[in-house]
Amino acid sequence: MSTARHLHTPPQPRSEVDVAADAIVAILDARIVPRTAGMIGRLSIATGVPVADIKRAWELKESGYRPPLPTRRPVDGAAEAAVPEDPVPRPQYKPGYHPASRARNEARRAEKEPVPGKRICSGKCGQMKNLGEFAMKNKRTGQRSAWCKECIRAYQQDRYLSSQKLRARPGAALHPRGRR
């Protein structure tokens, strides 16, 4: 196969090395790093991409070739079989978890989340907010923080400012951690 033909019809599909070589060329072209032989060698060693592949990617770029964008085609029958994900993660209890405890946990969750996808903040605001506004406590069980992110942020800021006031007291330099 001639080199000129190879420049215009690259083999399909592209390998990870080809993609990495294109990324290195993009970095060099954006002048993020200097375009010197030493830097190309260092990038080659750091990524494991041979210098010859970087040169080939550079030649392809100079010839005006653009790699094809990946396309996703639905698998036959996949469109009908697709099941929408549950937006609210449900807890995954361990086998042997006591049914009464499970029922009690679900009742507490129902109190805190009266509307699916929303939750009542136990912090200062006490407002009903989207679940996305509460930090995840445990991703496996779907457990979320009782306070919304805004209330947590306000609490932490108040606590930080109050600790700064305590440190600014006379004699605080003698006891940097507030111990006497």
Secondary structure, 3 states (H helix, E strand, C coil): CCHHHHHHCCCCCCCHHHHHHHHHHHHHHCCCCCCCHHHHHHHHHHHCCCHHHHHHHHHHHHCCCCCCCCCCCCCCCHHHHCCCCCCCCCCCCCCCCCHHHHHHHHHHHHHHCCCCCEEECCCCCCCEEEHHHEEEEECCCCEEEEEEHHHHHHHHHHHHHHHHHHHCCCCCCCCCCCCC
